[in-house]
Amino acid sequence: MLDFHTAASRMRTVKLLSVTAETPTVKSFAFVDELCAKGEPGQFVMVWIPGVDEVPMSLSTLDPEESLAAVAVKRVGEATQALHNMKTGEVIGVRGPFGSNYTISKASKVMIVGGGTGLASLAPLAERLVKEATEVIFLMGAETKSELLFHERVESLLSESRGQLIATTEDGSFGMKGLVTMLAEKLFKKEGGFSMVYTCGPERMMQKMFFLAAKFSVPLEASLERFMRCAIGLCGTCVIGKYRVCQSGPVFRDRQLHEVEDEFGLWRRGFDGTKIKIK
Ligand SMILES: Cc1cc2nc3c(=O)[nH]c(=O)nc-3n(C[C@H](O)[C@H](O)[C@H](O)COP(=O)(O)OP(=O)(O)OC[C@H]3O[C@@H](n4cnc5c(N)ncnc54)[C@H](O)[C@@H]3O)c2cc1C
């Protein structure tokens, strides 16, 4: 019998069990796959859209008892548009789970700061943390109300635990008006005692959280996105400084981010290796 990592790196074809519109631009795709369902919050899979492309996606649902997994996909280009056109019952391919995962803090108080599709990996993280009796202060940001991904899911989770969800929107259509990082800074000043900050979303947002966490001496983990082809450390497309995001990441500790500070939040690489400024 194959060990977990060898089995995980092989492509499996799976039927889409459900396709759910989460926001005007994001849909969830659920499927049955024992290996993906055994993944950890923060890990990703390579999703093959037949005839189109293979793209990395965070695991947004992890249900090992039902062998159920899902990804939440934002429509941004060719592959994600093709996936959005697919229906329940159609077939995709999956490889993984790959990469590092978030460290699970037990019986403590943590801050989770997410935006955009970064919330795809943070929702299952919150679900795991509350099982460990950890108090979760979840800060969720979006440009506008309709783009707050998994708001109801996280709200209902935290209403049944010691946690709290606070949303921010840039246009003020829901929650507090402004950037989620401004709220994070206020909370750091007002209340202490955070044992960890987890963040995933636009890289400039994560960079700001990296500086804030350092200022208030709170450990941080951030999940990075880079172009990826192989996901097994061979192609080098996802390189940041001395790291390959598919192998050492996507979840990085603050000490690792210090080592790549001249790239983190500033530069990423295109498929041909050229440096592209992060806006
Ligand atoms: C570890 C990891 C986890 C991810 N998780 C999710 C997720 O949960 N949900 C989700 O919607 N997306 C996620 N992504 C991003 C996703 O892989 C890309 O959006 C997707 O590959 C775009 O494919 P496309 O053919 O539709 O777009 P393309 O036509 O390839 O590109 C469209 C636009 O998106 C940008 N883009 C494409 N790929 C990336 C990338 N990897 N990083 C940064 N910008 C990119 C391009 O520069 C371009 O502007 C993740 C990426 C990584 C590396």
The ligand as a Gaussian input file, in Angstrom:
#p B3LYP/6-31G(d) Opt

LIG

0 1
 C       -1.342000      27.745000      -2.263000
 C       -2.391000      28.497000      -3.043000
 C       -3.696000      28.453000      -2.606000
 C       -4.689000      29.133000      -3.329000
 N       -5.971000      29.069000      -2.865000
 C       -6.957000      29.670000      -3.546000
 C       -8.314000      29.573000      -3.101000
 O       -8.624000      28.947000      -2.070000
 N       -9.262000      30.168000      -3.858000
 C       -8.964000      30.873000      -4.992000
 O       -9.884000      31.384000      -5.642000
 N       -7.680000      31.000000      -5.424000
 C       -6.687000      30.410000      -4.741000
 N       -5.380000      30.510000      -5.199000
 C       -5.104000      31.304000      -6.424000
 C       -5.473000      30.488000      -7.654000
 O       -4.604000      29.393000      -7.783000
 C       -5.420000      31.361000      -8.905000
 O       -6.385000      32.373000      -8.806000
 C       -5.684000      30.526000     -10.151000
 O       -4.586000      29.705000     -10.415000
 C       -5.970000      31.422000     -11.348000
 O       -6.093000      30.634000     -12.495000
 P       -6.823000      31.204000     -13.808000
 O       -6.408000      30.367000     -14.976000
 O       -8.288000      31.329000     -13.555000
 O       -6.271000      32.662000     -13.913000
 P       -5.037000      33.189000     -14.792000
 O       -5.565000      33.460000     -16.159000
 O       -3.853000      32.284000     -14.649000
 O       -4.727000      34.545000     -14.017000
 C       -5.735000      35.537000     -13.782000
 C       -5.182000      36.570000     -12.813000
 O       -4.909000      35.964000     -11.526000
 C       -3.522000      36.128000     -11.188000
 N       -3.065000      34.850000     -10.594000
 C       -3.188000      33.635000     -11.130000
 N       -2.648000      32.703000     -10.337000
 C       -2.162000      33.332000      -9.254000
 C       -1.474000      32.921000      -8.099000
 N       -1.168000      31.640000      -7.847000
 N       -1.103000      33.865000      -7.218000
 C       -1.373000      35.149000      -7.451000
 N       -2.043000      35.604000      -8.512000
 C       -2.421000      34.721000      -9.421000
 C       -2.822000      36.437000     -12.494000
 O       -1.691000      37.272000     -12.297000
 C       -3.867000      37.182000     -13.278000
 O       -3.898000      38.541000     -12.940000
 C       -4.362000      29.860000      -4.496000
 C       -3.031000      29.902000      -4.929000
 C       -2.055000      29.229000      -4.212000
 C       -0.642000      29.265000      -4.682000

